[in-house]
Amino acid sequence: MEKIFYVYIIIVSIVTVILTVYDKVSAKKRAFRISEATLILCGLFGGAVAELVTMLVIRHKTRHIKFMLGLPTIILVQAAAVIAFKFISGALYA
């Protein structure tokens, strides 16, 4: 089960990075863009760390408060959920 979780996070993170970079390139070319809602959803589905790192590295959407505060908040909530799940599942099997 844990292995499936890691594979899922890796896949979501790769897709999130691709979408974020694509949006940056599209912004420069004034082409079709990825919606901000889609980018936020990618973070909610598990790609928040990859998205935040990518945005900081390529300097994309770094002036948008919803990303610069939203993504770290999502990361903290997800980390707390993983820790709680580990604690509860560990307590159940003890």
C-alpha positions in Angstrom: 0.0 0.0 0.0 2.8 2.4 0.9 4.6 1.7 -2.4 1.4 2.6 -4.4 1.2 5.9 -2.4 4.8 6.7 -3.4 4.2 5.8 -7.1 1.1 8.0 -7.1 2.9 11.0 -5.6 5.7 10.6 -8.2 3.3 10.5 -11.1 1.2 13.4 -9.9 4.4 15.4 -9.2 5.7 14.7 -12.7 2.4 15.8 -14.3 2.3 18.9 -12.1 5.9 19.9 -13.1 5.0 19.4 -16.8 1.9 21.5 -16.6 3.7 24.2 -14.7 6.5 24.4 -17.1 4.1 24.3 -20.1 2.1 27.2 -18.5 5.3 29.2 -18.2 6.3 28.6 -21.8 2.8 29.4 -23.0 2.8 32.6 -21.1 5.9 33.7 -22.9 4.4 32.8 -26.2 1.0 34.2 -25.4 -0.5 30.8 -26.2 -3.1 28.6 -24.6 -2.6 28.6 -20.8 -3.2 26.1 -18.0 -5.8 27.6 -15.7 -4.8 28.6 -12.2 -7.6 26.3 -10.8 -6.0 23.3 -12.6 -2.6 24.2 -11.1 -4.0 24.5 -7.6 -5.9 21.2 -8.1 -2.6 19.5 -9.1 -1.2 20.7 -5.7 -4.2 19.4 -3.8 -3.9 16.0 -5.5 -0.4 15.6 -4.2 1.9 17.7 -6.4 2.2 20.7 -4.1 5.8 20.2 -3.2 6.9 19.7 -6.9 4.8 22.6 -8.0 6.1 25.0 -5.4 9.7 24.0 -6.1 9.1 24.3 -9.9 7.5 27.7 -9.6 10.4 29.0 -7.5 13.0 27.6 -9.9 11.4 28.9 -13.1 10.1 32.0 -11.4 6.5 31.4 -12.5 3.4 32.7 -10.5 5.7 33.8 -7.6 3.8 37.1 -7.3 0.4 35.3 -6.9 -0.5 35.1 -3.2 -2.8 32.1 -3.8 0.2 30.1 -4.9 2.9 31.4 -2.6 0.7 31.0 0.5 -1.7 28.4 -0.8 0.8 25.8 -1.8 2.8 25.9 1.5 -0.6 25.6 3.3 -1.5 22.6 1.2 1.9 21.0 1.9 1.5 21.5 5.7 -2.1 20.1 5.7 -1.0 17.1 3.6 2.0 16.5 5.8 -0.2 16.6 8.9 -2.6 14.1 7.3 0.2 11.7 6.4 1.6 11.9 10.0 -1.8 11.4 11.5 -2.5 8.4 9.2 0.9 6.9 10.1 0.2 7.5 13.8 -3.3 6.0 13.7 -2.4 3.0 11.5 0.6 2.3 13.7 -1.5 2.6 16.9 -4.1 0.2 15.4 -1.5 -2.5 14.7 0.4 -2.2 17.9 
